[in-house]
Amino acid sequence: MKLSLRALLLSLLLAPAIVLAQQTAERSATYEVDTGDAWVDTQLADINHYAERYPDAFLDEVSRYAGVPRGYIAALATTHQWQAGDIYFACFWAKASGQTCRDSVRAFSQDPEGGWAEVVKRMPAKPQNLHYRAVRHLHAPDAEVAGQRPALPIAGHVALRIAAAARSGDNTGPSCSPFP
């Protein structure tokens, strides 16, 4: 009995790694995204590769920095077969635009026509350069400081980044420039 209980506990501990093991190199290689910002699109492709190598870190960081339950993110990856880049964008776009990740997921799931660039235009908070800038400037410094693994290409400190983008006064629309 003790052995089966240990096996069950071990499987529960390993579940997150197994969950995102579905983000494979093959899936990442065929990933195409159009958010309306070329730089963000490139970063989302990198996030897929990050999730391949660090599935637990991906779940932890999106959960922590986007404020989304880890189980919800894991369910998007497994049950709904979402790519890590799409999960990331849905959650961080929602955070940047004052919506919930579920709002973004629902909007994309109901009508993915035109990709994220068109989906965000149909959402209640109309996209502004402010939102794209906030998503572009997200960063997780504590993961870098820890030196245990590389940080997500873009993550964390959303409120500070949104405020900085708002102070710049540039909120007229998406920009494809890699420079803020």
Stockholm file with secondary structure:
# STOCKHOLM 1.0

chainA/1-180         MKLSLRALLLSLLLAPAIVLAQQTAERSATYEVDTGDAWVDTQLADINHYAERYPDAFLDEVSRYAGVPRGYIAALATTHQWQAGDIYFACFWAKASGQTCRDSVRAFSQDPEGGWAEVVKRMPAKPQNLHYRAVRHLHAPDAEVAGQRPALPIAGHVALRIAAAARSGDNTGPSCSPFP
#=GR chainA/1-180 SS CHHHHHHHHHHHHHHHHHHGGGSCHHHHHTCCCCCSCHHHHHHHHHHHHHHHHCHHHHHHHHHHHHTCCHHHHHHHHHTSCCCHHHHHHHHHHHHHHTCCHHHHHHHHHHCCTTHHHHHHHHSSSCCCHHHHHHHHTCCCHHHHHHTSSCCCSSCSCHHHHHHHHHHHTCCSSCCCCSCC
#=GC SS_cons         CHHHHHHHHHHHHHHHHHHGGGSCHHHHHTCCCCCSCHHHHHHHHHHHHHHHHCHHHHHHHHHHHHTCCHHHHHHHHHTSCCCHHHHHHHHHHHHHHTCCHHHHHHHHHHCCTTHHHHHHHHSSSCCCHHHHHHHHTCCCHHHHHHTSSCCCSSCSCHHHHHHHHHHHTCCSSCCCCSCC
//
